[in-house]
Amino acid sequence: LERCFTRFSAYDDGNCAIQDGATIESENEKYDISVATAATTYDLTAAPKGSQTNDSECGSFTLDETGARGVSAGTEPELIEKCW
């Protein structure tokens, strides 16, 4: 996404390899990563699958264009740091 923004000045440009609404499976097949893009922002959500769903402490992981990290289980900084 960063390369897309550098080349086309937008995260949601039609020439980008990853498009808004896409879901990509992680290399290890343990997460489905969904993509939400706009011209100047993006949000990635990595939802656990398979045996990863047993880890209910963290839930899904999130990341945005500013580098802000999050988890679906809560917003406490200590929890986010522990899970990431």
N, C-alpha and C positions, 0 to 999 in steps of 0.2 A: 504494500500500500504506500509506503514512503517513496519507493521508486516511482510509482504511478504519479504521486503528487509532484515529485521533482520533474518528471517528464511532461506532465499535462496540466499542472497547476490545479488539480482537483482529484480528490480520492474517488469520485464517482464518474470519471470520464469513461466513455464507452470503449476506449482503447485499453483500459486496464485489464490485467489478467484476472482479477477478482472483482466480481460485480456485487452490488447491493442485493441482499437476500440470499446470497450463496451460502451453502453449508459444505465444509471441507472436513474430511476425516483426518485426524492426526496421524503422523507417520507410524506410531505404535498402535493405532486403532483403538485407543483408550478414551478419546474425546471426539465429539463432533463440534467443530468450530463454526459458529454462525457469524456472518458479516453484515453489518449495517453501515452504509456509507452515505455521506452527503458531500457537497463540494469541499468543505473545509474540515469535516469531522469524520471519524469512524469509531465504531464500537465493535469489539470482538468478544464473543462469549464462547468459552470452552465448556461444554456440557459433558459430564462423565458418562461413560457407557460401559457395559459389561461389568467386570469385577470392580471397576472404579466407583460404581454407584453405591457400593457398600460404605464408602467414606462420606457419611452424612455431615461430618463436622464442617467441611468447607463448602460443599456443593459445587456450583459452577464458578468458573473463574472469568473475570472480565478485564479488558484492557482497552484504553482509548488512545487517541492520537497524542494526548499530552503525556502519556506514559502512566496515567493513573490506573492503579490495579485495584481490583475488588473481588469479593466472593459473594455468592448469593446467600450465604448463611448469616451474614451480618456486616455491619459497617465499622465495627470497632477496629481501630488501627492495630491492636495486638493480634486479633484474629486474622486480619489480612496478612500481616507480616508472617505469622505462623504458617498459614496455608501456602503462601507463595514461597 
